[in-house]
């Protein structure tokens, strides 16, 4: 919901941004950190356990502790700390803040006032009746901090998992979660074609944009973008036919066979034990 | 509409995974039946295409812009089951790879955007387009209206999932643990922008791309996959689901209070209103429904609730039947 402005430039920017992140992730995944040395299967299970612990925790102190753990793991995974912290917190005000900030006030979360912002407002405005004071409540503070901390923790753990594991390993390791092989193959191939199609889309947009003189009206831009998407759809269909023939001619019979060279090492078992601790802790209510 | 981790309780996430799983299983079976060994490349490339659609920023009339999901568009070309797989895979890649949408909430996101959206969108499309030829304007209208309604249906489910959090999950003193806003806030907050902006973006993309395909790739709007006569089976499924909903409807009796916005004047005081608006007082009693308050006299309330639901469904079905009696020609099968 932003101004019309230059939608083409924004689309291009978001595509290149995505490609950049992917490239950065591949670089990080190749570094010799602790997280990179773990077996991908262990890593998926353990990070799921950590995210679940975040989700189950009903204690703000526990949530702060989990964030500290995420920072520690980022160091262990040689993820640049500044980037890691910024990536999580820069977007926070836009999405979570919009939801968390109104929850601070007694209008949404009634309770013990901590800070009274305005008083003597009492009255009815149509169907809305205002309370006498507008204040930030203790309950509201707790609600908002729960939400913000929980989102920060989950996003951090998710980010750590993704940034330190090559996509090919993520998909293969999904087999421990009993994801059918056919889905794993589709996931792996989709990832491959996402980049191809993003590249094609960028080329189409740039080719036209670089030949454009003057300004386009909104309706012209809409038609053009829809044309790009439509012809991309045609290309996708054509491409899928060619890929199908290529697979067929190489002996594909409908059942994928994935090579699996993962090996569990002592480090993996130690790590797995360790990662279950926060989950156990979060289930204890005190 | 991408719900990040932290907004929904783990229980809700588990429920949403459980709700999505049968659809995924069904989609896997149907696509395999329909496409055989072509399924892998076709779905892979179209999942990638679904991902790319979501990156496009669409300028809208009135100076704003929005993103589309494209679920209805894919359902129009490949059928609803393939759309479920395609959009699910695209959402998974967005969640895992780009951090857009959570990992625990993936089940919920997939349910809203990859299952509800294309199912509703495709249903509406079929209802309007019927067996019309690929170049017909009914295809365009059906796809556009389907896209709009499908996206808003998805947004509505999202809003309900948000809105249930403070009701169901809070600490002993009532502090909400997850998303803090109840249904009365979550539904309007979610629906207004989706009705005004995101739904329009979805409809615009669907209409313009379908028109482009009619002009440039009409073959894609013929049956790409040798799909079975969809109506018979889909309808049976739909009726099964309606029946399940009717049977489950007495669950609402467990909830304390009345649905938001459905109070009688005597209940308004409890909601925090200190006076009864005069107009409301006058209007109440203006219309007394034949099955007022969904009860049939002295009957057991639960049975009465389910029966009222069934009668309501039958009435709606009858009206729909009357309206659609000019039946469209059965879809061609190849």
Interface residues (C-beta under 8 A of the other chain):
Chain A: X1 X2 X3 X4 X5 X7 X10 X11 X14 X15 X18 X21 X22 X25 X48 X51 X52 X54 X55 X56 X58 X95 X96 X99 X100 X103 X108 X109 X111 X124 X127 X129 X139 X142 X143 X144 X146 X147 X150 X151 X152 X153 X154 X155 X158 X159 X161 X162 X167 X170 X180 X182 X183 X185 X186 X187 X189 X190 X191 X192 X193 X194 X196 X197 X198 X201 X218 X219 X221 X222 X223 X225 X226 X227 X228 X229 X230 X231 X232 X233 X234 X236 X237 X239 X240 X241 X243 X244 X247 X248 X252 X253 X254 X256
Chain B: X4 X5 X6 X7 X9 X10 X13 X28 X32 X36 X37 X38 X39 X40 X41 X42 X43 X44 X45 X46 X47 X48 X49 X51 X52 X53 X55 X56 X57 X58 X59 X60 X61 X63 X64 X65 X66 X70 X73 X77 X85 X89 X90 X92 X93 X95 X96 X97 X98 X99 X102 X103 X104 X171 X173 X174 X175 X176 X177 X178 X179 X180 X181 X185 X193 X197 X204 X205 X208 X209 X211 X212 X213 X216 X217 X220 X224 X272 X273 X274 X275 X277
